[in-house]
Amino acid sequence: MTRILALDLGQRRIGLAVGDTEGRLAAPVGALSRYGVTRDVPAVQEQARKQGAESILVGVPYNMDGSVGPRARSALAFCDALRQASALPVVPWDERLSTVQAEQMLRASGAQPSRDRARLDAASAAVILQSYLDTRRTPPAP
């Protein structure tokens, strides 16, 4: 299994998460401040290098009906910019409700997501990556 760096693209930050080498478990690893695509893409590439990632998963916030709205278009454009700048595979992934799930998990652990937005963004990236890993997992043979 390849190591994957997942991104949760926000307006102010990019949440980051990585998967273990077996492709079973996602873990948040932090967040990057956003400065625009020309600075964000190299920053993501550097994080991919530091994390030993072999591919990049980008959360795409489709509308609840599955249509592509402005935020999803922006995320898909970021995917294209990453593809042009990097030799790593870039995979868009549906991230609907990932932030809601991350907030619930953080609250359940006693954290207050409203006070640490970077932690929430990283947790959201982990939720996105975990959903991707779960769908790729091969069910055990009967």
C-alpha positions in Angstrom: 0.0 0.0 0.0 1.2 3.5 -0.7 1.5 6.3 1.8 -1.1 9.0 1.1 -1.2 12.7 2.1 -4.7 13.9 2.4 -5.8 17.6 2.1 -8.8 19.4 3.5 -8.8 22.7 1.5 -10.2 25.6 3.6 -10.2 29.3 2.8 -7.6 30.0 5.5 -5.8 26.7 6.0 -5.1 23.3 4.4 -5.6 20.5 6.8 -3.2 17.6 6.5 -3.4 13.9 7.3 -1.4 10.8 6.4 -2.2 7.2 6.2 -0.1 4.4 7.7 2.0 2.3 5.4 -0.6 -0.5 5.5 -3.3 1.8 4.3 -5.6 1.1 7.3 -5.5 4.2 9.5 -5.5 8.0 8.9 -3.8 10.4 11.3 -3.9 14.2 11.3 -0.5 15.8 11.0 -1.3 19.6 11.0 -2.3 22.4 8.8 -0.8 24.9 6.4 -1.8 28.5 6.1 -3.2 29.4 2.7 -1.5 32.1 0.6 -2.7 31.4 -2.9 -2.1 28.6 -5.3 1.4 29.7 -6.3 2.6 29.3 -2.7 0.2 26.6 -1.6 1.1 24.0 -4.2 4.9 24.1 -3.3 4.0 23.9 0.4 1.9 20.8 -0.2 4.6 19.3 -2.3 7.1 19.8 0.6 4.7 18.2 3.0 4.3 15.3 0.7 8.0 14.9 0.6 8.4 15.2 4.4 5.7 12.6 5.0 7.0 10.2 2.4 3.7 10.3 0.5 3.4 8.5 -2.8 0.1 10.1 -3.7 -2.1 13.1 -2.7 -5.8 12.9 -1.9 -7.7 16.2 -2.1 -11.1 16.6 -0.5 -13.7 18.0 -2.8 -16.7 19.6 -1.2 -19.5 18.7 -3.6 -22.9 20.1 -2.9 -25.2 17.8 -0.9 -27.0 16.8 -4.2 -23.7 15.8 -5.7 -23.4 18.9 -8.0 -20.2 20.9 -8.4 -20.5 24.3 -6.7 -17.9 27.1 -6.4 -16.0 25.4 -3.5 -15.8 22.1 -5.4 -14.6 23.9 -8.6 -11.9 25.6 -6.6 -10.8 22.3 -5.1 -10.8 20.6 -8.5 -8.7 23.5 -9.9 -6.3 23.0 -7.0 -6.0 19.3 -8.0 -5.2 20.4 -11.5 -2.5 22.7 -10.3 -1.0 20.0 -8.1 -1.0 17.5 -11.0 0.9 20.1 -13.2 3.5 20.7 -10.6 4.0 17.3 -9.1 4.9 13.8 -10.4 2.7 12.3 -7.6 -0.8 11.0 -8.4 -3.5 13.5 -7.3 -6.9 12.0 -6.4 -10.0 14.1 -5.8 -12.3 12.6 -3.1 -15.8 13.5 -2.0 -15.5 15.2 1.4 -19.1 16.1 2.1 -19.7 16.4 5.8 -16.1 15.7 6.8 -15.8 18.8 8.9 -19.1 17.9 10.8 -17.7 14.4 11.5 -14.4 15.9 12.6 -16.1 18.4 15.0 -18.1 15.6 16.5 -15.0 13.4 17.1 -13.1 16.3 18.6 -15.9 17.2 20.9 -16.3 13.6 22.0 -12.6 13.6 22.9 -13.1 16.7 25.1 -11.6 19.2 22.6 -13.2 22.4 21.5 -12.9 22.7 17.7 -13.9 26.3 17.7 -10.8 27.3 19.6 -8.3 25.4 17.5 -9.3 25.6 13.8 -6.0 24.2 12.6 -6.7 21.0 14.6 -10.2 20.8 13.2 -8.8 21.2 9.6 -6.3 18.4 10.2 -9.0 16.2 11.8 -11.2 16.8 8.7 -8.3 15.7 6.5 -8.0 12.5 8.5 -11.8 11.9 8.1 -11.5 12.4 4.4 -8.5 10.0 4.2 -10.1 7.4 6.4 -13.2 7.3 4.2 -10.9 6.7 1.2 -8.9 4.0 2.9 -12.1 2.3 4.1 -13.4 2.0 0.6 -10.1 0.6 -0.7 -9.8 -2.0 2.0 -10.3 -5.5 0.6 -12.8 -7.5 2.7 -11.4 -10.6 4.3 -12.0 -13.9 2.5 -14.7 -16.1 4.1 
